[in-house]
Amino acid sequence: MFLDFGQSFKQFENAQRGGLWCCAVIAMLAASDETRAQQDLVPRDLPLVAPTKVWDNTTLEQSTNLLPAVESEKPTKAIQMESPENEPDRDWTNPASQNRFDSLIPRSGLVPSIASDDSRGSVIIGERSVETGLIKNDPATRVEALGFASKVELHPEASAYSSMQSVDGVVEVPYHPGDFQGTPAPAEPYNPVLDTATYYGKYFVPVQRPWVEWWRPFYTGGIYDPAIPLFTDVNPLTPHFLVYGDYRAAVGVHRNNGKPVRSIANRLNLDFDLRLTGTERIHWFMGPLDQNNRFTRLDFSDSSNVRFEDELDAKFDTLFFEGDLGAMTGGLTGVDAPFDLPFTFGKVPLLYQNGIWMEDAINGAAVAFPWKHSQALNWSNFDATFFMGFDQVTSPAFENNNQAANVFGTAWFIEAYEGYIEADYAYLDDQQGLGRSYHNTAFAYTRRYWSRISNSIRVIGNIGQSGPRNTRTADGLLLLWENSLISDSPSNVVPYYNAFLGYGCPQSVARAAGSGGILRNTGINFESDILTGYPTLDATGSNAYGGAVGINFLSTDFRRQIAVEFAALDTYGDDNLSVAPGAQYGVGTRWQKALNNWTLVRVDLMNGWLENASDIYGTRAEFRWKF
């Protein structure tokens, strides 16, 4: 039987408003026989493939033909419709020949719910609430639908589906092979050459191997030897030992503090890494050519007295164990890590806020709580680290005496509010009883604006020291404003502008002697190489304000770089709190080029004009070999 919904829609709507479904059906049957013969009960989206048990009701809501929702609760009825049994000549594998009912579906309120009968291909048209997803029917009801079928009855499984709750609007229904069509035949014959074409032109990226590479190699292809179970087969041993680092040789010709500084200096950085498992390792670092921030060099500052300075040192600068207590627990019990708890202890290097708030190796320990989130605070992801140090805490606040203070602190990393947040706190306890204990806090917020500016705002504050203010070594506030412009070539052309405002005498928690001042990241005119004594503008930020503006160019193959910058600062307020004697201005440039995948050359030039002090300049060239 074919019904004309198009010509009878108005009659159907009027009948529905009266709350009489049967009147609507009779109104549809009143359409001409010729039209009925040409029209199909159209389905545009949902195929009726008998014998199918139940269709996913959520797909019914995709209709574009709106029908006012039926608000009354009436019993669900089954109506005998077309089926393969009744019309064996129809091609039931053709979707265009299958019945569809989306023209009955309203957008809100109650929607028809459809199920097919296994034996007759009939359907259940019931009422389902869009809000709750429940099918409303009465299994005990049997009615006659004039003109539709000689017998109208409920679907045998209607009672089961009537109480079925939807999850996100989806109702789970039993599987039946008739619900799915067969795999379509490809338009073209299979061509294995095209499948492998995506791998054409691939090649190994050349890399420099570590100096020492024992047992399991570092990031290579191929099959590795099986891991070694220790207590269980969880978190097994995969030992390897690596020695890697870099060698740097530089020549510098500078003028600093009114004196010439000329030298050829050498530096060797060696990292030793003994990996035990996938999460545990012992790591140590040493610089055998430097001692107390002085490097083995040939000094010709005085042309009449060229001398060789030997600064050999066999002591370790860092030595620590690093692991995950959850993975270790899983290895003991034979189950996957029940929790995540990374930790470390020893002489541990700690770096927070890009080395601005802290960059030092301390004797102590740290533990992290990673990969957390908070729905209440709208934090999509955050990590929290807690650390403590009892020795080797280096800071100008304690006159760089690395045995004068203990430190206890926490660092939080939060992804929220369309940006990235860093929130840190530390308490430094003066062990010499000189009243220098204080609280050090830091906060940073980083995000992009208008897809054109990457911005970071950082605030570092020091409070709590006793004594007259001009004698306090850590008492003040530092505001840093860092910006880079996202150009049309964001990876190759990077203009930037960074500014700062320092009040009092702000300090980092701890800074290793070779890490420069707290303003090191403000610009290249505030960054020293330490190796040759390259001069900089005042990088303390004490009672001063200023900034740097520059542009950074990188080649399209990222093998060459040139940066040009202008920087300036001035002091204000109490001169006793300022380190800089007055206004300072500087221009600088940096050029570097990768010679291959393991060596590069770099050249730095700067000139500074200092008020109430001798002007400075710096020229250096460096060769670096990475391994």
Secondary structure, DSSP 4 states (H G I P E B T S, - for coil): ----HHHHHHHHHHHHHTT-HHHHHHHHHTS-HHHHHH-----SS----SS--B--GGGGGG-SS------S----EEE----TTT-TTS-TTSGGGS---GGG--SSSEEEEEEE-TTT--EEEEEEETTT-PEE--TT-----TTT-S-----TTHHHHHTPPPBTTB------GGGSPPPPPPSS---HHHHHGGGTT--PPP-PPPSEEEES-SS-SSPPPPPB-SSSSSS-B--EEEEEEEEEEEEEEEEETTEEEEEEEEEEEEEEEEE-SSS-EEEEEE-TTEETTEE-EEE-SSTT--EEE-----S-SEEEEEEEHHHHHHHHHTSS-SS--EEEEEEEEEEETTTTSEEEEEEEEEEEEEEEEETTTTEEEEEEEEEEEEE----GGGTT-TTSEEEEEEEEEEEETTEEEEEEEEEEEETT-SS--EEEEEEEEEEEETTTEEEEEEEEEEE---S-GGG-SSEEEEEEEEEEE--SSTTTEEEEEEEEEEEEE---SEE-GGG--TTGGG-GGG---SSS----S--S-TTEEEEEEEEEEE-TTS-EEEEEEEEEEEE-S-GGG-SSSS-EEEEEEEEEEESSSSEEEEEEEEEEEETTS--EEEEEEEEEEE-
